[in-house]
Amino acid sequence: MSTWILEVGNSRAKWAKFSSEASPQDDPLSVNVCPLAETLPETAHAWVQDIDAEDHVVVTGSGHLEPWIVAFRPSRVFRPGDDVPLLTDATEPGKLGLDRVANAWAVATGSVPGADPSKGWMVVDAGTCMTVDLVVGGRHLGGSIAPGVRMRLQAMHQHTHALPWIEDAVSSMGNTPVLGTNTREAMVSGAFHSLDAELSGTWMRLKEEFPNLGMILTGGDAQHLQLRAVSPRFADANLTLKGHHALHKHLHDSH
């Protein structure tokens, strides 16, 4: 028996398979990704064929879930606003994004090898938006949301007359000089290095209150971030999927 996590985002969907015996720290056995379209992508119809009769299927995410629920007939659906066991200081926990809930739950339940859940962690998800969540001793204390690299570049292009749209900037971010010698380099530098500096600055400020604070990175752009001053630092590309899996397992086992 397997557990499948279908995470529907704003621009793409992820389809992950977990073993029924998986521990919180275990990565998915497989992860497939497809871009979203106005109709259910053809790829998704192939994914349905992977499901065995006894498997568990969880549909979740911040995107439009209804077509996926109909197509996959899940055993569990996590919608924004559903009750979850995460301890949080958020004043409106029902409006906390499910990706942020899953990330915080993964950290709180020890899903990251080497990251002690009893300590303090700044959890960074670097995607379309950059989210930061503070988890200390297994409790979510709050966080922040800021534009990601692509959104920063898009804003510069859309709100000025002369600045271009740079389609392929993210793939070369890690090699971007601090000072650009042309418009393209200057834009990518401004978007990327400001993001890197924001994260380092936030970590240093929070560290004044939580001296043993570490950082856990996830999201598509996390691999490009340098954050040389931050330690301890862990990266887990599957953090959100592992969090959704751990939430499902916790709720399933408690009933």
Secondary structure, DSSP 4 states (H G I P E B T S, - for coil): -EEEEEEE-SSEEEEEEEETT--TTPPPSEEEEEE--SS--HHHHHHHTT--TT-EEEEEESS--HHHHHHH--SEE--TT------B--SSGGGS-HHHHHHHHHHHTT-STT--TTSEEEEEEESSEEEEEEEETTEEEEEEEEE-HHHHHHHHHHTSSSPPP-TT-GGGGGG--SS-SSHHHHHHHHHHHHHHHHHHHHHHHHHTTSTT-EEEEESTTGGG---TT--SEEE-TTHHHHHHHHHHHHHHHT-
